[in-house]
Amino acid sequence: MAKTRRSYEGGALSTTTTSAIAASGTTSFTITAYTGWPYGAAPFYVVVAPGTASEEKILVTRTGSTDTTINVASDDERGQDGTSAVSHASGSTVFPVFTAVDADEANELTSSWSAKGDLVSHGSTTFETLAVGTNDEVLTADSSAASGLAWKDTLSVASASVSGDLTVDTDTLHVDSTDNRVGIGTTTPDRALTVDATETVAANFKSSFSNSSISFVSSGTTNDTSVRIGASGDQMKLFAGDAERVRIDSSGNVGIGTPTPGKQLDVQGAGVVEARLLSTDGGDTALLFGDSVDSIRGSVKYDTSEDRLELRGYNNSERLVIDSSGNVGINDLTPSYRLDVNGDINSQTDVLVSGTSLPRGLLANFDTQGDFTIGSSYTDIGSISFTLSEQRQILLTAFIPLWQSFSSSTGITVVYMTSGPASSPGTFYQGAYQSMGSGNHCLSIQRMITLNAATYTFYLVGLRTVGTAEINGGSNIRRTTFSAIDMGGT
């Protein structure tokens, strides 16, 4: 039987019923007087016709303080304490009574405490005893336990309100109610949240989403997703203006404006993409380059005191400067001209002056030592070939040592041809007639011509006019040369 609280009043008067009570089915009856009788929701026992064969004890309630109606909840409340439910006529004696049921329940409750720390609660039908738990355990509600209670190692609280400081396990968690600060690992937090850890990783934020982030919000931040730092796999992402701005991938590459950086620093953007190095106190600014051996191998530097841009090479020494007037110096720190070069210049292509290229130098050369006899028909002396990629000014030049074998005068014509041999000469470009007497002579001729882009072969041929001539080498080591020299663009 479930245990319920009974209501008792001292000095309750005996009275009589003013209505009959049937053996069953009666839900209420009335009484003559109610002085000292209990009332309210708590039930109490009454005895009807005490000391007679019809004596019966009933569990009843009386609603109000002046009510004369006595309520019977059901037939189950009739015939209590060893009596039986019987009918009673109007006028039967009735008064509140303390029963053996009351005494037994009181004794049962008292006997439920048998050891230090025992807790007694109402089970499904009777009292249940819960022995004291072990140290540091907490008492929790447990609907599956007979007592409805259980000792557990942890406490699960749906909600709680704490006034004042809160400390968990000394410094595992501390809430400073005075300054509204939370400390983890410390009891003296100096910020809204202070984590004082003894591990390499002080805090760990986890999310089940593939892209997770921590948001930072100030008084002027638009929303709680505008400024964030997050993770995507093994990559870090930085957000500003509710958009990703910086990505650091798992290999350490940093991307600004790109989620897929291909280099240690990869900066991308639409339109003009710029980077700035700014000294706020007038100092120099520089971009340094180095390696594991030397931290500064070279640099790009702006020298504020000299007001010039410097490109520095090996040992971080100045190799090229651009001064404030726009003059460029190569191995010259104080250029006086638009380009000042301290050293030799080698160009694989044209060097232009006012739009016209400078000479490139020797294109082809024929150089031989030996005797050649020039007869009355064209005689081959030598040839040269070269290729032009654009229109150029070409100087053809020849130097020919001659020896006349007769004492009488003779003459020689030397020409440049675009085809050969002498038996079928091509275009005549230059001729020179030399009238000689006997002895040694030298013939030197030059011709400037304009040629378009093509591959060319030029032949040096001779024609005797009078007598016999020889191009003499022999022991005198006289040499015949035939050259093509690039003199520049047109």
C-alpha positions as CSV (number, residue, x, y, z in Angstrom):
1,M,0.0,0.0,0.0
2,A,1.3,3.4,-0.9
3,K,2.2,5.6,2.1
4,T,0.2,8.8,2.5
5,R,0.3,11.6,5.1
6,R,-2.6,11.6,7.6
7,S,-4.2,14.6,9.2
8,Y,-4.6,14.8,12.9
9,E,-6.1,17.4,15.2
10,G,-6.0,17.4,19.0
11,G,-9.3,17.6,20.9
12,A,-11.6,16.3,18.1
13,L,-15.1,15.9,19.6
14,S,-17.1,12.7,19.2
15,T,-20.3,13.3,17.2
16,T,-23.0,11.4,15.4
17,T,-23.9,10.9,11.8
18,T,-26.9,12.6,10.3
19,S,-27.1,10.3,7.3
20,A,-27.0,6.5,6.8
21,I,-23.9,4.7,5.5
22,A,-24.5,1.7,3.2
23,A,-22.3,-1.3,3.3
24,S,-20.8,-0.3,0.0
25,G,-21.1,2.5,-2.6
26,T,-21.4,5.4,-0.1
27,T,-19.1,8.2,-1.2
28,S,-20.0,10.7,1.6
29,F,-22.0,11.1,4.8
30,T,-22.8,14.0,7.1
31,I,-22.1,14.6,10.8
32,T,-23.7,16.7,13.5
33,A,-20.6,18.7,14.7
34,Y,-17.0,19.2,13.5
35,T,-15.2,20.9,16.4
36,G,-11.5,19.8,16.4
37,W,-11.9,17.7,13.3
38,P,-9.1,17.8,10.6
39,Y,-9.8,19.2,7.2
40,G,-8.0,19.7,3.9
41,A,-6.5,17.4,1.3
42,A,-4.8,15.1,3.8
43,P,-6.9,12.0,4.8
44,F,-7.6,10.8,8.3
45,Y,-9.2,7.8,9.9
46,V,-12.6,7.8,11.7
47,V,-14.3,5.1,13.7
48,V,-18.1,4.6,13.3
49,A,-20.1,2.7,16.0
50,P,-17.1,2.1,18.3
51,G,-17.4,-0.8,20.8
52,T,-20.3,-2.4,18.9
53,A,-20.5,-5.3,16.6
54,S,-20.8,-2.8,13.7
55,E,-17.5,-1.0,14.6
56,E,-15.8,0.2,11.3
57,K,-12.8,2.3,10.6
58,I,-12.8,4.4,7.4
59,L,-10.2,6.6,5.7
60,V,-11.9,9.9,4.9
61,T,-11.4,13.6,4.1
62,R,-13.2,16.8,5.0
63,T,-12.7,19.7,2.5
64,G,-13.4,22.9,4.5
65,S,-13.1,24.0,8.1
66,T,-16.9,24.3,8.5
67,D,-17.9,21.3,6.3
68,T,-20.1,18.7,7.9
69,T,-19.8,16.4,4.9
70,I,-17.3,13.6,5.2
71,N,-15.9,12.2,1.9
72,V,-15.1,8.5,1.2
73,A,-12.9,8.1,-1.8
74,S,-13.9,4.5,-2.6
75,D,-14.9,1.2,-1.0
76,D,-11.2,0.4,-0.8
77,E,-11.0,2.9,2.1
78,R,-13.7,1.1,4.1
79,G,-13.1,-1.6,6.8
80,Q,-9.6,-0.5,7.8
81,D,-7.5,-1.6,10.7
82,G,-9.1,-5.1,11.0
83,T,-12.7,-4.0,10.7
84,S,-15.3,-4.7,8.0
85,A,-17.4,-2.5,5.9
86,V,-21.0,-2.6,7.1
87,S,-24.1,-0.4,7.0
88,H,-24.6,2.2,9.6
89,A,-27.9,4.0,10.5
90,S,-28.1,7.8,10.9
91,G,-27.2,8.8,14.4
92,S,-24.3,6.4,14.8
93,T,-21.4,7.6,16.9
94,V,-18.3,8.8,14.9
95,F,-15.0,10.5,15.7
96,P,-11.3,10.7,14.4
97,V,-9.0,7.9,15.5
98,F,-5.3,6.9,15.3
99,T,-5.1,3.4,13.9
100,A,-2.7,0.5,13.9
101,V,-2.0,1.3,10.2
102,D,-0.7,4.7,11.2
103,A,1.5,3.2,13.9
104,D,2.8,0.5,11.6
105,E,3.8,3.0,8.9
106,A,5.6,5.1,11.4
107,N,7.4,2.1,12.8
108,E,8.3,1.0,9.2
109,L,9.7,4.4,8.4
110,T,11.8,4.5,11.6
111,S,13.2,1.0,11.0
112,S,14.3,1.8,7.5
113,W,17.2,3.8,8.9
114,S,19.7,1.2,9.9
115,A,23.2,2.5,9.0
116,K,25.1,5.8,8.9
117,G,24.1,7.9,5.9
118,D,21.1,5.8,5.0
119,L,18.5,7.7,2.9
120,V,14.8,6.6,2.9
121,S,12.5,7.5,0.1
122,H,9.0,6.3,-1.1
123,G,9.2,3.5,-3.6
124,S,6.4,2.4,-5.8
125,T,4.4,1.0,-2.8
126,T,6.5,1.3,0.3
127,F,9.6,2.9,1.9
128,E,13.0,2.2,0.2
129,T,16.4,2.5,1.8
130,L,19.5,3.8,-0.2
131,A,22.8,3.2,1.5
132,V,25.4,6.0,1.6
133,G,27.5,6.3,-1.5
134,T,31.3,6.4,-1.8
135,N,33.4,9.5,-1.4
136,D,32.9,12.2,-4.1
137,E,29.8,10.5,-5.5
138,V,26.7,12.7,-6.1
139,L,23.1,11.8,-5.5
140,T,21.0,11.8,-8.7
141,A,17.4,10.9,-9.6
142,D,17.2,7.5,-11.2
143,S,13.7,6.3,-12.2
144,S,15.0,2.8,-12.8
145,A,16.1,2.4,-9.1
146,A,13.6,1.1,-6.5
147,S,14.1,4.2,-4.4
148,G,14.1,6.6,-7.5
149,L,17.6,7.7,-6.4
150,A,21.1,6.6,-7.1
151,W,24.7,7.5,-6.3
152,K,26.8,8.3,-9.3
153,D,30.4,9.5,-10.2
154,T,29.1,12.4,-12.3
155,L,26.2,14.8,-12.0
156,S,24.0,15.7,-15.0
157,V,22.2,19.0,-14.6
158,A,19.8,20.2,-17.3
159,S,20.0,23.7,-16.0
160,A,21.3,25.5,-12.9
161,S,21.7,29.0,-11.5
162,V,24.7,29.8,-9.3
163,S,25.0,33.1,-7.4
164,G,28.6,34.1,-6.7
165,D,31.8,32.4,-7.7
166,L,31.9,28.8,-9.0
167,T,34.9,26.6,-8.6
168,V,35.2,23.0,-9.9
169,D,38.0,20.9,-8.6
170,T,40.2,23.8,-7.4
171,D,41.3,25.3,-10.7
172,T,39.8,23.0,-13.4
173,L,37.1,25.6,-13.8
174,H,36.6,28.9,-12.0
175,V,34.0,31.5,-12.6
176,D,34.8,34.9,-11.2
177,S,31.4,36.5,-10.5
178,T,33.0,39.9,-9.5
179,D,34.7,40.6,-12.9
180,N,32.6,38.2,-14.9
181,R,35.6,36.1,-16.0
182,V,36.1,32.4,-16.6
183,G,39.3,30.6,-15.9
184,I,40.2,27.1,-17.1
185,G,43.3,25.8,-15.2
186,T,43.5,29.0,-13.1
187,T,41.5,30.6,-10.3
188,T,42.7,34.1,-11.3
189,P,41.5,34.7,-14.9
190,D,42.6,38.1,-16.3
191,R,40.4,38.1,-19.4
192,A,36.8,37.1,-20.1
193,L,38.2,33.6,-20.8
194,T,41.7,32.6,-19.6
195,V,43.1,29.1,-20.4
196,D,46.2,28.2,-18.4
197,A,47.4,24.8,-19.6
198,T,50.5,22.7,-19.1
199,E,50.1,21.0,-22.5
200,T,51.4,21.9,-25.9
201,V,47.9,22.4,-27.2
202,A,46.1,24.6,-24.7
203,A,42.6,24.3,-26.2
204,N,40.8,22.2,-28.8
205,F,37.7,23.2,-30.7
206,K,35.9,20.3,-32.6
207,S,33.0,20.2,-35.0
208,S,31.3,17.4,-36.9
209,F,31.1,19.7,-40.0
210,S,33.8,19.4,-42.6
211,N,34.4,23.2,-42.4
212,S,34.4,24.5,-38.9
213,S,35.4,27.9,-37.5
214,I,35.6,30.2,-34.5
215,S,33.9,33.6,-34.8
216,F,35.1,36.9,-33.4
217,V,32.6,39.6,-32.9
218,S,33.2,43.2,-31.8
219,S,30.7,46.0,-31.2
220,G,30.9,47.0,-34.9
221,T,31.0,43.5,-36.5
222,T,28.2,43.0,-39.0
223,N,27.3,39.4,-38.0
224,D,28.8,36.4,-36.2
225,T,30.1,34.8,-39.4
226,S,31.9,38.0,-40.7
227,V,35.3,37.5,-38.9
228,R,36.4,33.9,-38.3
229,I,39.3,31.5,-38.1
230,G,38.6,28.0,-39.2
231,A,39.7,24.6,-40.5
232,S,39.0,22.5,-43.5
233,G,40.7,19.2,-43.2
234,D,44.4,20.0,-42.5
235,Q,44.1,23.5,-43.9
236,M,43.6,26.8,-42.0
237,K,41.2,29.5,-43.3
238,L,40.9,33.1,-42.3
239,F,37.7,35.0,-43.0
240,A,37.0,38.7,-43.1
241,G,33.8,40.4,-44.4
242,D,32.1,37.0,-44.3
243,A,34.5,35.7,-47.1
244,E,37.6,33.6,-47.0
245,R,40.7,35.8,-47.5
246,V,43.7,33.7,-46.5
247,R,44.3,29.9,-46.8
248,I,47.3,28.0,-45.4
249,D,47.4,24.5,-46.9
250,S,48.8,21.4,-45.3
251,S,52.2,21.8,-47.0
252,G,52.6,25.4,-45.6
253,N,51.7,27.3,-48.7
254,V,50.0,30.6,-48.0
255,G,47.3,31.8,-50.4
256,I,45.9,35.4,-50.3
257,G,42.9,35.6,-52.5
258,T,43.1,31.9,-53.5
259,P,42.1,28.7,-51.7
260,T,44.7,26.6,-53.7
261,P,48.1,28.3,-53.2
262,G,50.7,26.7,-55.5
263,K,53.7,28.4,-53.9
264,Q,54.9,29.3,-50.4
265,L,53.2,32.7,-51.0
266,D,50.6,32.9,-53.7
267,V,48.7,36.2,-54.0
268,Q,45.8,36.5,-56.5
269,G,43.2,39.1,-57.2
270,A,41.2,40.8,-59.9
271,G,42.6,44.0,-61.5
272,V,45.8,45.5,-60.1
273,V,47.3,43.2,-57.5
274,E,49.7,45.1,-55.2
275,A,51.9,44.5,-52.1
276,R,53.3,47.3,-49.9
277,L,56.4,47.7,-47.7
278,L,56.1,50.9,-45.8
279,S,58.5,52.4,-43.3
280,T,56.6,54.7,-40.9
281,D,59.8,56.5,-39.7
282,G,61.7,57.1,-42.9
283,G,63.8,54.0,-42.7
284,D,64.8,51.8,-45.7
285,T,62.5,49.0,-47.0
286,A,63.7,45.8,-48.5
287,L,62.7,42.4,-49.8
288,L,65.4,39.9,-48.8
289,F,66.5,36.7,-50.5
290,G,68.6,34.0,-48.8
291,D,69.2,30.3,-48.2
292,S,70.3,27.9,-45.5
293,V,73.9,29.0,-45.8
294,D,73.4,32.7,-46.0
295,S,70.2,34.3,-44.7
296,I,70.7,37.3,-47.0
297,R,72.1,36.5,-50.5
298,G,70.5,39.4,-52.2
299,S,67.7,41.9,-52.0
300,V,65.5,44.5,-53.6
301,K,65.9,47.6,-51.4
302,Y,64.7,51.2,-51.4
303,D,67.5,53.4,-49.9
304,T,65.6,56.3,-48.4
305,S,68.7,58.4,-47.6
306,E,70.0,58.1,-51.2
307,D,66.4,58.2,-52.7
308,R,67.1,55.3,-55.0
309,L,66.0,51.7,-55.7
310,E,68.7,49.1,-55.5
311,L,69.0,45.5,-56.8
312,R,71.5,43.7,-54.7
313,G,73.2,40.5,-55.8
314,Y,75.9,38.2,-54.3
315,N,76.8,39.2,-50.7
316,N,73.9,41.6,-50.8
317,S,76.0,44.1,-52.7
318,E,74.5,46.8,-55.0
319,R,74.5,45.6,-58.6
320,L,71.9,48.0,-60.2
321,V,70.5,51.3,-59.0
322,I,67.7,53.6,-60.2
323,D,68.2,57.1,-58.8
324,S,65.5,59.7,-58.3
325,S,66.1,61.2,-61.7
326,G,65.5,57.9,-63.4
327,N,69.2,57.2,-64.3
328,V,70.1,53.6,-64.2
329,G,73.5,52.4,-63.0
330,I,74.9,48.9,-63.5
331,N,77.9,48.5,-61.1
332,D,77.7,52.3,-60.9
333,L,76.0,53.7,-57.8
334,T,76.0,57.3,-59.1
335,P,74.8,57.1,-62.7
336,S,75.1,60.4,-64.7
337,Y,73.2,59.1,-67.7
338,R,70.0,57.2,-68.4
339,L,72.2,54.1,-68.5
340,D,75.6,54.0,-67.0
341,V,77.4,50.7,-67.2
342,N,80.7,50.1,-65.4
343,G,82.0,47.1,-67.4
344,D,81.6,45.3,-70.7
345,I,78.2,44.9,-72.5
346,N,77.2,41.8,-74.4
347,S,73.9,41.8,-76.4
348,Q,72.5,38.7,-78.2
349,T,70.1,41.0,-80.1
350,D,70.0,44.6,-81.3
351,V,70.9,47.6,-79.3
352,L,68.8,50.5,-80.5
353,V,69.7,54.2,-80.6
354,S,66.8,56.5,-81.4
355,G,65.0,53.5,-82.9
356,T,68.0,52.3,-85.0
357,S,69.9,49.3,-83.9
358,L,73.7,49.5,-83.4
359,P,76.1,47.3,-85.4
360,R,76.2,43.7,-84.3
361,G,79.8,43.1,-85.6
362,L,81.3,40.4,-87.7
363,L,78.7,38.0,-89.4
364,A,81.1,35.8,-91.5
365,N,84.7,35.8,-92.5
366,F,86.9,34.1,-95.1
367,D,90.6,34.0,-94.2
368,T,93.2,32.0,-96.1
369,Q,96.9,31.9,-96.8
370,G,98.2,30.6,-100.1
371,D,98.9,31.4,-103.8
372,F,96.0,31.9,-106.3
373,T,96.6,32.8,-109.9
374,I,94.1,35.2,-111.4
375,G,93.7,34.6,-115.1
376,S,91.8,36.2,-117.9
377,S,88.5,34.7,-116.8
378,Y,86.8,34.9,-113.5
379,T,88.7,33.1,-110.8
380,D,87.2,32.0,-107.4
381,I,89.1,33.3,-104.4
382,G,86.6,32.4,-101.5
383,S,83.1,32.7,-100.2
384,I,81.1,33.6,-97.0
385,S,77.5,32.7,-95.8
386,F,75.2,34.2,-93.2
387,T,71.5,34.6,-92.3
388,L,69.6,37.7,-91.4
389,S,66.3,37.8,-89.4
390,E,65.5,41.3,-90.4
391,Q,66.6,44.1,-92.7
392,R,70.2,45.2,-91.9
393,Q,73.1,47.4,-93.3
394,I,75.9,45.0,-94.2
395,L,79.5,46.0,-95.0
396,L,81.4,43.7,-97.3
397,T,85.1,44.1,-97.2
398,A,88.1,42.3,-98.7
399,F,91.9,42.6,-98.4
400,I,94.0,41.0,-101.1
401,P,97.9,40.8,-101.3
402,L,99.1,40.7,-105.0
403,W,102.4,40.0,-106.7
404,Q,102.9,40.9,-110.4
405,S,105.0,38.4,-112.3
406,F,105.9,40.7,-115.3
407,S,107.7,43.9,-115.4
408,S,105.1,45.5,-117.7
409,S,101.9,47.0,-116.1
410,T,98.8,44.9,-115.6
411,G,95.3,45.3,-114.1
412,I,93.0,43.2,-111.9
413,T,89.2,43.5,-111.2
414,V,87.9,42.0,-108.0
415,V,84.1,41.6,-107.5
416,Y,81.5,40.4,-105.0
417,M,79.0,37.9,-106.5
418,T,75.8,36.5,-105.1
419,S,76.4,33.2,-106.8
420,G,79.4,31.3,-108.3
421,P,81.6,29.9,-109.4
422,A,83.5,32.3,-111.8
423,S,82.2,30.4,-114.8
424,S,78.7,31.5,-114.0
425,P,78.8,34.7,-111.9
426,G,75.8,36.2,-110.3
427,T,74.9,39.8,-109.4
428,F,77.9,42.1,-109.5
429,Y,78.1,44.2,-106.3
430,Q,81.5,45.8,-106.2
431,G,84.5,46.0,-108.5
432,A,87.9,47.5,-108.1
433,Y,90.5,47.9,-110.9
434,Q,94.1,48.0,-109.8
435,S,96.8,49.0,-112.4
436,M,100.1,47.7,-111.2
437,G,103.6,47.4,-112.3
438,S,105.9,44.6,-111.3
439,G,106.3,43.9,-107.7
440,N,104.1,43.4,-104.7
441,H,100.8,45.2,-104.2
442,C,97.7,45.1,-101.8
443,L,94.1,45.6,-102.9
444,S,91.5,46.6,-100.3
445,I,87.8,47.2,-101.2
446,Q,84.6,47.8,-99.2
447,R,80.9,48.0,-100.1
448,M,77.9,48.9,-97.9
449,I,74.6,47.2,-99.0
450,T,71.1,46.9,-97.6
451,L,69.8,43.3,-97.2
452,N,66.5,41.9,-96.2
453,A,65.8,38.9,-94.0
454,A,67.2,35.8,-95.8
455,T,70.2,33.5,-96.0
456,Y,73.1,34.8,-98.2
457,T,76.3,33.5,-99.8
458,F,78.8,36.0,-101.3
459,Y,81.7,35.0,-103.5
460,L,85.0,36.9,-103.9
461,V,86.3,36.4,-107.5
462,G,89.1,38.0,-109.5
463,L,89.6,38.8,-113.2
464,R,93.0,39.5,-114.8
465,T,93.0,42.4,-117.3
466,V,96.6,42.6,-118.4
467,G,99.5,40.2,-117.6
468,T,99.3,37.6,-114.8
469,A,98.7,38.3,-111.1
470,E,99.1,36.0,-108.1
471,I,97.6,36.2,-104.6
472,N,100.8,35.5,-102.9
473,G,101.2,33.7,-99.6
474,G,104.3,31.6,-99.3
475,S,106.9,32.4,-96.8
476,N,105.7,36.0,-96.4
477,I,102.5,34.8,-94.7
478,R,100.3,37.2,-96.6
479,R,96.6,36.5,-96.0
480,T,93.5,37.1,-98.1
481,T,90.4,38.1,-96.0
482,F,86.8,38.4,-97.1
483,S,84.3,39.5,-94.4
484,A,80.6,40.6,-93.8
485,I,80.1,43.0,-91.0
486,D,76.6,43.9,-89.5
487,M,76.6,47.7,-89.3
488,G,73.1,48.0,-87.8
489,G,69.5,48.5,-88.8
490,T,68.2,50.8,-91.6
